[in-house]
Amino acid sequence: MLKGFSILLFLCLFHWSNAQNIAVTKLRSETSRTVTRVSDTGYFNWKQGGLYNLNLSQSSLSNWAAGGDNFNMSINTYFNYFAYYQKPRQNWDNNFDVNLGFVQSTSIGSRKNDDRVDLLSKYGYRIDTTGVWYLSALFNFRSQFFDGYSFSGTNSTFTSSFFAPAYIILSAGLDFKPNKIFSVFFSPFTSRTTLLLNTKLSNLGSYGVPKGEKVYKETGLFVTVNYNNLIAPNITYKGRADFFSNYYDKPENINLYMTNFFTFKINKNFSANYSLDLIYDDKIKNFGPNKNSPGLQLKSIIGVGYFKNLQGKKLVLKPKI
């Protein structure tokens, strides 16, 4: 009987050991098998990337007969980050731009020559079979970081600050996107808010905001055109033009805000670049002989420096079930 029990116990242990080996072998095969990439259908598709540019220039003079500043240095930087979402019938474009620039010299001291923060977010839902027309909503915020001054000789006048001014646009309309590099957004329903949170500037009635007020709201027609493309070998252009017309106050006076940025790539890490900004706002009357007339504002910067293209990356995120 003891011999029979020993045989039975041996058979049970053998069966159990064999079952364990099968389970371990199956587990190994599952963990080491090749995972097949599934279709993006039903997934959230994000693409992100950007651009960073830093320009530095410096000059110094010693016993220079022709004259000039003994020391001059300027720093300009531009940063762009984008995040794009896309589904078969939906897209959501997000762009964040920052420009900063400072100049230091022996004659004028230190001052900024560029300062802008700009956030643009636009969501669209395709409404046609050709895939070029979208029913869209847009949000845009634009302001600056540091105090700004205008200079006349050795005199300076305080002109701007953080959130003074700041512009907020909320808009709903149609977006025409025939391809990935060009789009035109048109909206007859747009709210444009100008914030002037600095008390001194508010009391002066700067930037079209009534004296003593810090918030000025307008309703009107809004159009924005965007273009971003490699226009020639090693030359990239990124541009945007915004047009706004106030329905209730001189609608024929169109406000313009336009940015142009050219990058001339020299090699992997260095590039030359040129930026040109144009602004026209009939309510900003700081120009002319008597400083009481509107005018076209221009800002132009040329530089050579460090360039970094933050390569676009596609993120495929599966929604939670």
Secondary structure as UniProt FT lines:
FT   HELIX           2..32
FT   TURN            41..42
FT   STRAND          44..60
FT   TURN            65..66
FT   STRAND          71..86
FT   STRAND          90..105
FT   TURN            106..108
FT   STRAND          109..126
FT   STRAND          133..143
FT   STRAND          148..152
FT   TURN            153..154
FT   STRAND          155..161
FT   TURN            162..163
FT   STRAND          166..176
FT   STRAND          182..195
FT   HELIX           199..204
FT   HELIX           206..208
FT   TURN            211..212
FT   STRAND          215..232
FT   TURN            233..234
FT   STRAND          235..246
FT   TURN            247..248
FT   TURN            251..252
FT   STRAND          255..265
FT   STRAND          270..280
FT   TURN            282..283
FT   TURN            288..291
FT   STRAND          297..317
//
